[in-house]
Amino acid sequence: MHDDDLTPPAGTLSAQAEPASPAWIADEPRRFGGRARVISWIAGLIGLLLLIALAVFLSHHAASSGGGQGGGRHRGGGGGGPGGPGGGAAQPTTVGIAEAAIADLPVQAEALGNVTPAATVTVIPQVSGTITQIPFKEGQLVRKGQTVAVIDPRPYRALLLQAQGALVRDKAQLENARVLLRRDQTLLAQDSIARQDVDTQAALVHQYEGTIIADQGAVQTAQINVGFTNIVSPVSGRIGLRVVDIGNYIASGASTGVAVITTLQPIDVEFAIPQQQAPAIQKRIGQGAEIPAIALDSTRTTTLDTGRFSTLNNQVDTTTGTIKGKARFPNADFQLYPQQFVNVRLTVDTVKNAITVIPSAVRSGPDGSFVWLLKPDRTVTERKVKTGVTNADKVQITDGLAVGETVITDGGDRLTEGAKVALPGDKPTTGVGGKGKGKHHRGGGAG
């Protein structure tokens, strides 16, 4: 074998001598150049714009399809506008209605009042002495003249006997003086006595007559004092808490008294009204009319009692611009209690045959008050009105509305001039487009 045979070919030796490249080098992606990067950005923006355009198209198509089927909320659909081809009818607004009616509308004045008793009496003893009886219970209703306490009457009965004894004595002296006077007058007629003696006897008779009168006054005073030992209620009402007990000595004119009695039937309510309402009330008083009054609780829902207006004060309170008034209530059920706060409602006058609607029908606008008037074709129109007397459930319409016309009471905030409306009893408008079944379409076109 030659050496040439052992030597590998030149190509084979260089191939074995060159180191092999790693596999990851062969799989590495090739980097884009500057021009390729610009092209990729432009392609991305174009794709994004196409996606946005597609979304807008799909949204518009869905809205148009809903309007074309007769159940959409658009007034006009498709390409024809309102009532045009492919358009759908608008869903009418459901509203409440009421008719203008004739009614007698009371003119009322309301105010916050304070219940005050017609009389509050502190029973004060007129004589001094020891209390022997207190025949009442605290909080009891007492009548006028009913005994509420008794003072020991024995000292005053003794004084009465002394006065009566003095009266009897002086009457006897008077009778004796008159007998002597008659005798002296007989002697004077016979010229058997001096005139001076007759005149002196006549003066003595007059003196005894005066004494008798004084004695009679003393007897009456003693009788009154005996009567004062039986302390009675000067008014009918409810007696308060007891301030003295049996066995206590009480002085004449004691400021604490024996008890306090408050008259509850009838009872008064004092209130204040704005001075602007006083002329109307005074006018009714001048006409001799009785003004009914109602006492309500704090919620103005429960009537506590009904009575009548009594009087207005003689001057206006300049600090508040109000004038005080008073109303009297029989308080048969004792629903009114002294110092209780109540709401007073006076019916000053009554407007006869007034055109009225409920307050929710009247609305305010830039040009004043107006109502939504319902027309026969179930559309509405704005009607300007003038209002008069207003109370809790009715408003007087003095101009702009006739009896029997129908006005919108609920749902008027969503209305516009000429808008179509539906009433609570109406069936919903659910027409179907494209097959001739859509009875409520304005345009009638297929979706």
VONU-636530 format. One record per atom (N, C-alpha, C, CB): residue in one letter; x, y, z. Coordinates in steps of 0.02 Angstrom, whole numbers, plus 50000, padded with zeros to 5 digits. Glycine has a CB too. Example, Ala and Ser with C-alpha at 12.3 -4.5 7.8 and 13.67 -1.06 7.14 Angstrom:
<nodes>
A506604971650390 A506154977550390 A506604983550390 A505654977650452 S506424988850354 S506844994750357 S506455000250394 S507044997050286 
</nodes>
This chain:
<nodes>
M500444994050000 M500005000050000 M500445006050000 M499525000150061 H500255011049957 H500645017149951 H500395022250001 H500615019949880 D500805027050013 D500615032550059 D500065036650030 D501205036950074 D500045036849963 D499505040849933 D498835037949948 D499595041349857 D498835031249958 D498185028149973 D497945029850043 D498225020749964 L498395031150091 L498205032750159 L498015039950168 L498765031150206 T498185044150122 T498035051350128 T497345052650101 T498555055750091 P496855055450141 P496175056750116 P496165062350066 P495705058550173 P495645062450030 P495595067949980 P495595074750015 P494955067249936 A495815079449976 A495875086250005 A495195088850026 A496185091149955 G494695087649987 G494025090150004 G493775086850067 G493535088949948 T493905080450074 T493645076850133 T493985079150195 T493735069450125 L494605080550193 L494975082650252 L494765089450275 L495725082650239 S494655094050228 S494435100850249 S493735100850276 S494475105750190 A493305096150251 A492635095850277 A492625093250347 A492195091650234 Q493065088250361 Q493085085650429 Q493415090450477 Q493435079150431 A493855094450452 A494215099150496 A493785105050515 A494845101650462 E493285106950474 E492855112850489 E492355110950542 E492495115450425 P492305114750598 P491815113250652 P491105114250628 P491945117550715 A490645110050655 A489925110350635 A489585116150669 A489565103750653 S489135119450633 S488745125250661 S488185122650705 S488455129750604 P488015126150762 P487445124050805 P486775124450769 P487415128450869 A486295120350795 A485645120050762 A485255126450770 A485235114450789 W485335130150827 W484935136250838 W485135141750792 W485005138650910 I485745141350766 I485955146550719 I485595145550654 I486725146350709 A485475139450636 A485135138150573 A484395140050576 A485195130850555 D484065139550637 D483345141150642 D483205148350658 D483035136850695 E483685152750672 E483565159750689 E483225163450633 E484225163150708 P482625166950650 P482275170650597 P482705176350571 P481615173450622 R482565177750511 R482935183150479 R482625189750497 R482955182250403 R482995194650515 R482765201350536 R482535205250474 R483325205150573 F481935209150487 F481685213350433 F482135219350425 F480955215550446 G482115221850367 G482465227950354 G482015234050367 G482715228050283 G482245240050359 G481865246150372 G481255246650328 G482305252250363 R481305244750266 R480735245350220 R480175240450238 R480965244150148 A480375234350258 A479875229350277 A479495231550340 A480195222550288 R479855234650387 R479525236850449 R478995242150434 R480035239650499 V479105246850390 V478615252050372 V478005248850340 V478935257150324 I478125243950296 I477565240650263 I477125237050313 I477815235750210 S477425233850364 S477025230250414 S476595235150455 S477485226150461 W476845240850474 W476445245850512 W475845248350470 W476895251850532 I475965249650407 I475415252050364 I474875246650358 I475685253850294 A475065240450351 A474575235050346 A474175234350411 A474935228350331 G474495235250468 G474135234850532 G473615240350540 G474615235150591 L473795246550520 L473325252050525 L472725251050479 L473665258650509 I472865248550419 I472315247350372 I471835242050400 I472585245050303 G472105236850431 G471685231650461 G471255234350518 G472105225950486 L471555238750560 L471175241750616 L470605246050590 L471645245850660 L470725250050538 L470205254250509 L469645249950480 L470505258750456 L469825244350449 L469315240050422 L468875237050477 L469625234350381 L469175235250534 L468785232550590 L468305237850618 L469255230150646 I468535244050624 I468095249450649 I467515250650602 I468495255950659 A467655250750537 A467125251850488 A466615246150490 A467425252450417 L466855240050499 L466405234350503 L465945234850565 L466795227850505 A466235236850621 A465825237450682 A465295242750674 A466275239050742 V465465248550645 V464985253850633 V464425251450587 V465325260050605 F464615247850535 F464115245550488 F463625240650521 F464455242250428 L463895236050561 L463465231150594 L462985234450643 L463885225850630 S463245239450680 S462815242950728 S462245246750693 S463225247850770 H462405250250640 H461905253950602 H461395249250571 H462225258350548 H461635243650547 H461185238750516 H460705235850567 H461585233150482 A460955234450627 A460515231650680 A459975236750699 A460935229650742 A460175243150706 A459675248250724 A459155249050669 A460015255050737 S459375248850607 S458905249650551 S458435243750548 S459285250450485 S458695237750562 S458275231850559 S457755231950613 S458705225550566 G457935234150674 G457445234650729 G456895239550713 G457785236550793 G457055245350683 G456545250250665 G456105247850609 G456875256850646 G456385243850563 G455995241550506 G455495236150523 G456445239150454 Q455575232950584 Q455105227650603 Q454505230250639 Q455455222650645 G454425236850649 G453825239550678 G453845239950753 G453235235550656 G454365237450787 G454375237550860 G454895242350887 G454505230750887 G455255246050844 G455775250650866 G455495256850897 G456225252450810 R455945260750928 R455745266850962 R455845273050919 R456125267551025 H456135272050858 H456265277850815 H455625280150783 H456795276250762 R455555286650775 R454975289350741 R455025288250666 R454895296750756 G455615287850639 G455705286550567 G456285281950557 G455795293150528 G456265277450510 G456815272750500 G456985272250427 G456635265850528 G457515268350413 G457725267250344 G457965273550312 G457165264350304 G457825274250249 G458055280050213 G457525285150202 G458345278150149 G456915283850226 G456365288250209 G456185293150262 G455775284350193 G456525293250321 G456365297850375 G455715295850407 G456325305050348 P455405300250445 P454785298650479 P454235296950430 P454565304450522 G453965291150439 G453425288950395 G453655286650328 G452935294550386 G454315286650315 G454565284750250 G454635277150244 G455235287950236 P454885274850187 P454965267650176 P455435264750227 P455225266250105 G455255259150254 G455675255850303 G455625258750371 G456385256050281 G455215263950384 G455165267250449 G454705263450495 G454935274450442 G454805264250564 G454385261150614 G454025266450655 G454785256650660 A453455264950684 A453065269650724 A453375270350793 A452325267350730 A453355276550822 A453615277850889 A453135274950941 A453715285350901 Q453415272250996 Q452995269651050 Q452685275451088 Q453415265051098 P452025276151093 P451715281851127 P451865281751201 P450955281851115 T451885287651231 T451985288251303 T451325287051339 T452265295251321 T451335282651388 T450745281251428 T450645286751480 T450785274251462 V450055289651483 V449925295351526 V449285294251566 V449875301851485 G449215298051620 G448595298251657 G448185304351637 G448725298251733 I447535303851641 I447105309251617 I446565310751669 I446775307451549 A446275316651663 A445695318651704 A445315323951666 A445915321151774 E444675324351678 E444255329351646 E444145335351691 E443585326351626 A444125341251661 A443955347351697 A443215346951717 A444095353651655 A443085348251781 A442405347351807 A442185353451846 A442365341051851 I441535354051855 I441245359351895 I441215357051968 I440525361251869 A441425361352014 A441415359652085 A441395366052126 A442025355252105 D441145365452186 D441165370952235 D441835370552271 D440565370652285 L442245375552261 L442935375452287 L442995379752349 L443435377752232 P443155376852407 P443225380952467 P443865385052467 P443205376452529 V443815391152491 V444395395552500 V444625394552572 V444215403152485 Q445215391552579 Q445455389552645 Q446085393152665 Q445565382152647 A446165393852731 A446775396652760 A447015391752813 A446655403752791 E447655390052811 E447935385352858 E448485388652899 E448215379152821 A448535386352962 A449035389253008 A449175384153063 A448785395853038 L449755385053094 L449945380953152 L449685384353215 L450715379953156 G449315380553256 G449005383453315 G449215380053379 G448255383153308 N449075383453434 N449225381053501 N448575380753541 N449765385553536 V448425374953569 V447805374153607 V447865377753674 V447645366653618 T447365381953689 T447345385653752 T446665384653784 T447495393153741 P446635383453848 P445985382453881 P445585388853882 P446075379853952 A444925388153881 A444495394053884 A444565397553951 A443765392153872 A444735393854004 A444825396854070 A445295392354110 A444145397754108 T445755395454146 T446195391954193 T446145395554260 T446945391654167 V445875392154310 V445715395354374 V446105391954430 V444955394954387 T446445396054470 T446755393654532 T446255394954588 T447445397154546 V446025389654620 V445525390254673 V445875392554737 V445135383454685 I445765398954756 I446095401954814 I445585402654870 I446405408854797 P445735400654931 P445255401354987 P445145408655005 P445505397555049 Q444515410255023 Q444335417055042 Q444365418155118 Q443645418755016 V444415412655155 V444475413055228 V445045408555249 V443805411055264 S445305409955308 S445855405855335 S445565400355379 S446345410255375 G445935394955384 G445715389555428 G446055383055411 G444975388755425 T445865377955447 T446145371255439 T445715367255391 T446205367655508 I446035363955343 I445675360055294 I445455353455326 I446115358655231 T444815352155321 T444535346055351 T444325340955298 T443945347855394 Q444195343055236 Q443985338355184 Q444285340555116 Q443205337955180 I444465335655076 I444665336855005 I444315331454964 I445465336554995 P443695332654944 P443285327454911 P443385327054836 P442555328654926 F443995327254811 F444105326454740 F444715322154729 F444195333354705 K444765319354668 K445345315454648 K445725319454595 K445135308554621 E446365318754596 E446775322354548 E446595320354477 E447525321054562 G446525325254433 G446345323954364 G445605322954353 G446695317954340 Q445205323854404 Q444485322754398 Q444155328554361 Q444175321854466 L443625326854324 L443205332054295 L442705334454347 L442835329354232 V442695340954357 V442245343854407 V441765348654373 V442645347554463 R441185349554404 R440685354154378 R440725360754416 R439975351154383 K440455365854386 K440425372354419 K440005371854482 K440155377754371 G440265374254539 G439915373854603 G440055367654643 G439195374354591 Q440445362954616 Q440595356854652 Q441125358154705 Q440835351354604 T441045355154764 T441515356254820 T442175352754806 T441205353554886 V442715356554816 V443385353754806 V443785353654872 V443765357754754 A443575357354922 A443905357354988 A443445360455040 A444595361154985 V443545358655104 V443145361355159 V443615363655214 V442635355955185 I443515369855236 I443875372655293 I443435372155355 I444095380155280 D443735371055412 D443355370355475 D442895376455483 D443845369755536 P442225375555482 P441765381255483 P441575383655553 P441145379455445 R441765380155606 R441515381755673 R441685388955696 R441795376955722 P442285391455685 P442415398355706 P441965403455671 P443145400155694 Y441815402155610 Y441415406855571 Y440675406255587 Y441535405755496 R440455400455608 R439765399855631 R439665403555697 R439575392455639 A440165403355739 A440125407055802 A440085414555789 A440735405455847 L440465416955743 L440435424155725 L439755425855697 L440985425955676 L439455421255660 L438785422455633 L438275423055689 L438585416755585 L438325418855741 L437865419355797 L437935425955834 L437985413555844 Q438545428355841 Q438665434755874 Q438335440455835 Q439415436055883 A438405440255770 A438115445555729 A437355445255731 A438355444955656 Q437085439255730 Q436365438555734 Q436095440855803 Q436155431255721 G436465439555857 G436265441955923 G436265449455928 G436715439055976 A436765452655901 A436795459955901 A436225462855862 A437465462355873 L436035459655808 L435475462055767 L434825461755807 L435425457955703 V434705456355843 V434095455655882 V434075460955937 V434045448555913 R434635462055971 R434665467156023 R434505474055996 R435345467156056 D434815475755943 D434715482555916 D434015483355887 D435245483955861 K433715478055863 K433025478655839 K432555480155898 K432815472055804 A432685477155956 A432275478556016 A432355485756038 A432465473856073 Q432955488256037 Q433065495256055 Q432715500056006 Q433825496856057 L432725498155942 L432395502355893 L431635502455906 L432545499755821 E431355496655922 E430635496455935 E430445500655996 E430415489155944 N430865500456048 N430735504556107 N430785511856091 N431225502756162 A431255513856051 A431345520856033 A430755523355993 A431995521855994 R430475519155950 R429905521155910 R429275522155954 R429765515955854 V429195517756005 V428625518556052 V428675525156090 V428605512656101 L429275526756112 L429365533056148 L429255539056102 L430075533456178 L429455538356039 L429355543855993 L428605545055982 L429705542455926 R428215539755974 R427495540655963 R427165543956025 R427165533755948 R427385542056085 R427105545156146 R427285552556150 R427365541556209 D427915554156134 D428125561156136 D427745565356084 D428875561856125 Q427625562456028 Q427255566155977 Q426525567556001 Q427245562155909 T426225562756039 T425555563856065 T425565569456118 T425275557356097 L426055569556162 L426115574756212 L426255581556179 L426675573156261 L426645581456124 L426785587856091 L426135590656062 L427315586956035 A425705586356038 A425065588756010 A424625591856065 A424695582955975 Q424715589456127 Q424335592356184 Q424705598156218 Q424195586856236 D425275599856187 D425705605256213 D425925603656285 D425325612056211 S426095596956294 S426305594856360 S427055593056363 S425885588856383 I427415593856307 I428135592256305 I428475597056257 I428255584856283 A429095598056271 A429475602556228 A429625599156161 A430145604756263 R429635603156108 R429785600456041 R430485597656038 R429695605955987 Q430935600456077 Q431635598056076 Q431665590756098 Q432075602456122 D431275588856148 D431285581956170 D431025577256115 D430865581056234 V430525579656079 V430255575556024 V430775574655970 V429625578655994 D431115579955953 D431635579455901 D432205574955923 D431915586555883 T432385575255986 T432925570956011 T432735563556006 T433105572756084 Q432105562056023 Q431875555156019 Q431835552755947 Q431185554456052 A431635557155902 A431625555355831 A432325553755805 A431305560955789 A432825557655825 A433515556355805 A433765549655832 A433985561955829 L433545547955893 L433755541655922 L433455535755882 L433535541155996 V432845536655859 V432545531355817 V432955530355753 V431825533155799 H433145535755721 H433555535255660 H434235531955675 H433665542155628 Q434505533455733 Q435155530455752 Q435095522955757 Q435405533355818 Y434555520655789 Y434465513455795 Y434325510155727 Y433885511955844 E433995513755684 E433885511055617 E434545509955581 E433435515655577 G435005514655588 G435665513755559 G436045507955590 G436075520055567 T435965507155655 T436295501555689 T436035494855663 T436195501955765 I435375494655651 I435075488555624 I435375486855556 I434315489255619 I435445491855515 I435735490655448 I436445487955454 I435735497155405 A436845490955499 A437525488555510 A437525481355536 A437895493055559 D437055479855581 D437015473055607 D436825468055552 D436505472655664 Q436375470255509 Q436195465755454 Q436795464455408 Q435605468855413 G437205469555396 G437815468555356 G438295463755389 G438155475155343 A438355464255456 A438795459755492 A438555452555488 A438855461855565 V437895451855491 V437615445155486 V437745442255416 V436855445155500 Q437645446255365 Q437765443855297 Q438505442055287 Q437545449155245 T438955446155314 T439675444755308 T439835438155342 T440095450355339 A439565437055400 A439685430855436 A439405424955397 A439385431055505 Q438825425855367 Q438535420455326 Q438975418955265 Q437825422355303 I439235424055234 I439685423055176 I440315419355197 I439865429755143 N440605421255254 N441215417955277 N441085410555292 N441485421455339 V440495409255321 V440325402255333 V440275398555265 V439645401655372 G439985401855215 G439945398755149 G440625397755117 G439525402955103 F441115402355131 F441785401755103 F442165395855132 F442175408155115 T441945393255188 T442285387355215 T442165381255171 T442055385955286 N441655381455131 N441525376155081 N441785378655014 N440755374355078 I442395376754995 I442725379254935 I442465375454875 I443505378654940 V442185378954826 V441875375754767 V442245377954704 V441125377554763 S442145374054651 S442455375654587 S442065381254553 S442475369354541 P442405386554532 P442055392054498 P441895390554425 P442475398354502 V442215385454395 V442095383654325 V442065376054319 V442645386654278 S441815373854263 S441825366654248 S442465365154210 S441205364554207 G442775359554227 G443395357754194 G443745352054229 G443855363754191 R444375351354212 R444775345954242 R445225348854295 R445195342154187 I445215345754355 I445615348054411 I446305345054406 I445275346254478 G446795349054426 G447485346854421 G447725343154483 G447935352754409 L448385343154492 L448675339754549 L448525343554614 L449435338854540 R448435339854668 R448275342854732 R448895346154762 R447995337554781 V448805352054791 V449365355854819 V449335356354895 V449385362854789 V448775354354927 V448715354355000 V448385347755021 V448295360455026 D448465346155084 D448185340055111 D447735341655170 D448735335155132 I447345336755190 I446905337555248 I447325338755311 I446455331255257 G447095343455352 G447455345055413 G447905351055408 G447845339255436 N448065353255346 N448485359155338 N448085365455351 N448785359255267 Y448425370355378 Y448115376955388 Y448265381055325 Y448385380555453 I447755384055298 I447845388055238 I447585395055251 I447485384855178 A447965399855229 A447785406855242 A447345409555187 A448415411255250 S446955414455204 S446525417755155 S446955421055101 S446065422855188 G446795419855039 G447165422954983 G447825419654968 G447275430054998 A447955413454991 A448585410054977 A448675409254902 A448605403155012 S449255411154877 S449365411154804 S449375404154774 S450025414754787 T449595399254814 T449615392454787 T448915389554779 T450025387954833 G448445392054819 G447755389654814 G447675382554836 G447515390354744 V447085379854824 V446925372954841 V447025368354780 V446205372454867 A446855370754721 A446915366754660 A446875371454600 A446365361254656 V447075368954542 V447025372554479 V446545368754434 V447735373454444 I446045372354408 I445535369254365 I445585372354296 I444825370254395 T445595368054246 T445665370154176 T445025368254138 T446285367054143 T444745373154104 T444145371754063 T444345368553998 T443745378354050 L444075362653984 L444235358953922 L443665358853873 L444435351953939 Q443065360253895 Q442475360353852 Q442065366653864 Q442035353953864 P442085371453817 P442455371353754 P443195373253766 P442135376253703 I443575372953712 I444285374653716 I444465378753654 I444725368253720 D444975382853661 D445175387453606 D445845385353576 D445235394653633 V445945387453514 V446585386553480 V446805393353453 V446515381253421 E447385395553475 E447675401753450 E448155400253393 E448035405553507 F448145404353341 F448565403253283 F448745410053252 F448215398653230 A449195409953206 A449405416053170 A449345414853095 A450125418053190 I449045419553060 I448965419052988 I449325424952955 I448215418952968 P449535424252892 P449835429952857 P449355435852854 P450055427952787 Q449635441852859 Q449215447752860 Q448835448652794 Q449635453952873 Q449065445552739 Q448715446152676 Q448035442552678 Q449135443252620 Q447955437652722 Q447325433952726 Q446825437252773 Q447455426952747 A447055441952812 A446605445052862 A446025448852830 A447005449852905 P446115452652775 P445545456252747 P444965451752726 P445765460352688 A445125445952696 A444595441452674 A444205438652734 A444885435652633 I444575437052788 I444235434552848 I443825440052880 I444755431852899 Q444095446052884 Q443725451552914 Q443105453352874 Q444175457752921 K443145452552808 K442565453852765 K442005449052781 K442755453452691 R442185442652789 R441675437652805 R441375438852874 R441975430652801 I441795441052921 I441535442652987 I441045448452983 I442105444353036 G441225453552943 G440775459252935 G440115457352903 G441115464452894 Q440105452052863 Q439485449752832 Q439075445452880 Q439635445952770 G439325444352939 G438965440352988 G439005432852976 G438255442352988 A439465430652935 A439525423552919 A439955420052972 A439835422552849 E439785413752985 E440195409553028 E440715406052986 E439755404453067 I441335406253008 I441885403252972 I442045396553004 I442515407852970 P441925390952970 P442075384353000 P442825383553010 P441805378752955 A443005380053063 A443705378653079 A443785371253093 A443945382953140 I444355368453071 I444505361453082 I445195360953115 I444485357353015 A445245357053168 A445885355753201 A446145348953177 A445815355953279 L446745348953148 L447055342953121 L447675341153161 L447235343753046 D447875334853157 D448485332753191 D449095335053152 D448495325053199 S449685333053175 S450305335453145 S450385333153073 S450905333153185 T450085327553053 T450135325152985 T449595328052939 T450105317652984 R449135331752967 R448575334752929 R448135329552895 R448845339552877 T448105323652924 T447685318352897 T447105316552942 T448105312252883 T447175317653007 T446665315853056 T446335322153084 T446955311553113 T445675322453080 T445305328053107 T445185326853182 T444625329053070 L445445331353223 L445365330753295 L444705333553319 L445935334253331 D444485339153289 D443855342153309 D443665347453257 D443885345253380 T443035349053256 T442775354353212 T442445359653255 T442275351553160 G442565365953238 G442275371553275 G442155377453230 G442735373553332 R442255383353257 R442145389353217 R442645394753237 R441415392053226 F442785399053190 F443245404553202 F442935409553250 F443425408053135 S443345412153296 S443095416753347 S443255423953331 S443375414953415 T443895425653327 T444075432653319 T444795433353296 T443975436553384 L444955439353271 L445635441253254 L445895446253305 L445675444253182 N446545446353314 N446855451353359 N446775458353328 N447595449653372 N446895463353369 N446795470253346 N447415473453316 N446555474453403 Q447955469553306 Q448555472353275 Q448975466853244 Q448965476353327 V449405468953197 V449835464353160 V450515464153195 V449905466453086 D450795458353200 D451475457553227 D451965459553172 D451615450253252 T452295465253180 T452735467853126 T453355463653117 T452935474953142 T453555459853167 T454165455853161 T454065449753116 T454405453453229 T453455447153113 T453305441253073 T452815442653016 T453035435853116 G452485448353017 G451995449752965 G451375445552970 G452295448752898 T451215443353031 T450625439153042 T450165442553092 T450825432153066 I449555440053095 I449065442453143 I448765436353178 I448515446753108 K448685436953243 K448445431353283 K447685430853279 K448665432053356 G447445424753281 G446735423353282 G446585417953331 G446485421553213 K445935416753342 K445725411653390 K445105408253362 K445595414753460 A445085401653370 A444505397653352 A444305393553413 A444665393053291 R443655392253419 R443395388553476 R443115381853453 R442855392653514 F443265376553493 F443055369753477 F442675366753536 F443655365353457 P442155362853524 P441785359853580 P442185354553618 P441155356753555 N442645351253583 N443085346253615 N442685340953652 N443575349753663 A442175338353620 A441735333453653 A442105327053670 A441145331953608 D442595325053630 D442955318853642 D443635319953675 D443055315153576 F443765326053697 F444395327753731 F445015326153688 F444445324053798 Q444955327353623 Q445525326253578 Q446015332053580 Q445275325153507 L445795337753605 L446225343553610 L446425344453683 L445875349953583 Y447075345653695 Y447335346253763 Y447735352753768 Y447775340053782 P447695356153824 P448045362653830 P448795362053813 P447975365353901 Q449035367053776 Q449725367753753 Q449895362853697 Q450195366653810 Q449405359453669 Q449515354853613 Q449575358953549 Q448935349653607 F450035356853504 F450115360053439 F449685356353388 F450865360253417 V449275359953351 V448835357153300 V448865361553239 V448115356453327 N448625358853183 N448535362653121 N447805364853115 N448755358453059 V447715371253102 V447045374053097 V446895375553024 V446975380553141 R446305373553000 R446095374952932 R445425378752934 R446025368252890 L445435384852908 L444835389052907 L444545388952837 L444995396252929 T443905388052831 T443555388652767 T443265395652763 T442995383152759 V443665400152734 V443485407252734 V442885408452689 V444075411552711 D442875405252630 D442335406452582 D442285400352536 D442455412952540 T441805400252492 T441715394852444 T441565397752376 T441145390052467 V441975395752326 V441865397952257 V441375392952225 V442535398352217 K440795395352206 K440285391152178 K440405389852103 K439595394252189 N440275383752082 N440285381752011 N440945383651977 N439715385051974 A441495381952009 A442155383351981 A442365377651935 A442675384552037 I442735379251881 I443045374251838 I443685371951872 I443175376951765 T443735365551887 T444295363151926 T444635357151892 T444065361151996 V445285356351906 V445675350451888 V446095348751948 V446115351651824 I446405342851946 I446845340952002 I447505344751994 I446955333252003 P447855346152049 P448465350252046 P449005347552000 P448755351052114 S449075340951992 S449615338251950 S449505339751877 S449665330851961 A448915341951856 A448795343551786 A449075350351766 A448055343351771 V449175354751814 V449405361551800 V450165361751805 V449075366751847 R450475364351752 R451205364651750 R451425371851739 R451485360151694 S452045373151755 S452325379951748 S452825380151692 S452655382251814 G452785385351652 G453245386251597 G453505393351595 G452915384551531 P453915395051546 P454185401851541 P453645407151534 P454645402351482 D453075405351504 D452535410151493 D451975409551544 D452255409251424 G452085405751597 G451575404951648 G451315397851652 G451005409751635 S450725397051680 S450435390451690 S450125387851626 S449895390751746 F450155381151617 F449855378051559 F449665370851577 F450335378151499 V449255367851534 V449075360851540 V449185357451473 V448325359951564 W449295350851475 W449305346851414 W448595344551400 W449795340851420 L448315346651343 L447635345051325 L447635338951279 L447285351051291 L447235333951296 L447185327951255 L446665328951200 L447005321851299 K446885327951137 K446435328751080 K446135321951061 K446805331951019 P445595321851021 P445265315451004 P445715310550969 P444675316750960 D446235312850932 D446675308250896 D447245305650940 D446965311650836 R447185306251004 R447675303951052 R448345307651046 R447785296451043 T448325313751026 T448905318051029 T448765323651079 T449075320950958 V449305327051099 V449235332251150 V449445338951122 V449655330451213 T449175344151152 T449365350951135 T449395355051198 T448865354051084 E449835359851198 E449935364151257 E449395369651258 E450655367351258 R449075370551317 R448555375651325 R448725379951385 R447855372251333 K448805386551373 K448935391151428 K448305392251468 K449215397851401 V448375392551535 V447795393451579 V447965398451633 V447575386751610 K447445401051665 K447515405251723 K447185401751782 K447195412351712 T447535401651838 T447285398151897 T447015402951949 T447835393751928 G446575400351991 G446275404252045 G446415401052112 G445525405052035 V445885399152146 V445945396152212 V446255389252207 V445255395852247 T446705387752252 T447035381252253 T446985378252323 T447785381852232 N446805371752325 N446835368252389 N447195361652378 N446125367152419 A447125357052425 A447535350952424 A447385346552364 A447425347052487 D446765346252340 D446595341452287 D446285344552225 D446145336352314 K446195351252224 K445895354352165 K446195361252153 K445135354952174 V446205363052089 V446435369652068 V445905372752024 V447115369252030 Q445735378952038 Q445235382451998 Q445565385151935 Q444905388252038 I445255384051877 I445475386751813 I445005392351795 I445505381151757 T445255398551798 T444825404351783 T444805405951708 T445075410351821 D445295403651669 D445305405251598 D445735400051562 D445575412351585 G445505397851502 G445905393451460 G445665386351456 G446585393451483 L445155384551495 L444935377651495 L444175377451503 L445285373651551 A443865372651468 A443135371951471 A442965365451507 A442825372051400 V442345365151531 V442115359251567 V442105353251519 V441405360351598 G442355347551541 G442355341451501 G442985340351461 G441785341551455 E443405345451452 E444035344351416 E444505340051458 E444365351151399 T444885335851423 T445315330951456 T446035333551458 T445285324151421 V446335333251516 V447025335551525 V447455329851550 V447055341551575 I448105330551539 I448585325451560 I448775326851633 I449225325351513 T448755321651673 T448925322451744 T449595319151761 T448385319551788 D449745313451730 D450375309851742 D450735308651677 D450245303051779 G451395309051680 G451795307951620 G451885313951577 G451505302651580 G451685319851599 G451745325851557 G452445328351548 G451335331151586 D452925326151590 D453615328551584 D453945325951520 D454025326551645 R453685320551491 R454005317651432 R453655319651367 R454005310051437 L453185324151371 L452795325851312 L453065331951276 L452075327151332 T452925332151212 T453075337951169 T452445339551129 T453685336551122 E452435345251098 E451855347351060 E451705342351004 E451965354351030 G451085339851003 G450875335150952 G451065328050965 G451135337250888 A451345326451023 A451575319651037 A450975314951043 A451995319451102 K451095308751021 K450595303551026 K450625300551096 K450695298150971 V450055299151126 V450045296351193 V449595290251195 V449805301651244 A449685286351246 A449265280451258 A448995280851328 A449665273851248 L448405277951338 L448085277951403 L448215271251437 L447325279251396 P448145271051503 P448315264851539 P447925258751514 P448175265751612 G447325259551487 G446945253751464 G447095251551393 G446225255251470 D447505255351357 D447645253651287 D448105247651282 D447965259551251 K448025243751225 K448475238151211 K449115240751182 K448145233051164 P449695237551195 P450325239851167 P450345239151092 P450905235951197 T450695243751058 T450755243750985 T451335239250966 T450845251050956 T451205233150941 T451725228350924 T451635225950852 T451725222250972 G451655230550803 G451565228650733 G452165224950706 G451435234750691 V452075220750652 V452605216850620 V452705219550550 V452435209250620 G453315221150532 G453445223950467 G453605218650414 G454005228750471 G453535220450352 G453755216250296 G453225211650268 G454325212150318 K452675210250307 K452155205650283 K451465208550284 K452165199350324 G451435215050292 G450775218150290 G450405217750356 G450365215050237 K450695215250411 K450365214550474 K450505220250522 K450555208050507 G450925224650504 G451095230250548 G450565235650545 G451775233250530 K450055235350589 K449495240050586 K449655246750615 K448905237150622 H450225247350650 H450375253650684 H450975257250653 H450515252350756 H451175254950591 H451735258350558 H451505265150533 H452015254150499 R451975269950536 R451845276150501 R452065275650428 R452215282050536 G452635272150416 G452885271450348 G452665265050315 G453635271850347 G452665259650355 G452435253250329 G452945249550287 G451825254250289 G453565252050280 G454065248850238 G454355242750271 G454605253650221 A454615238050231 A454925232050257 A455605233750283 A454975226650204 G455815229850335 G456455231150364 G456995228550322 G456505228250432 
</nodes>
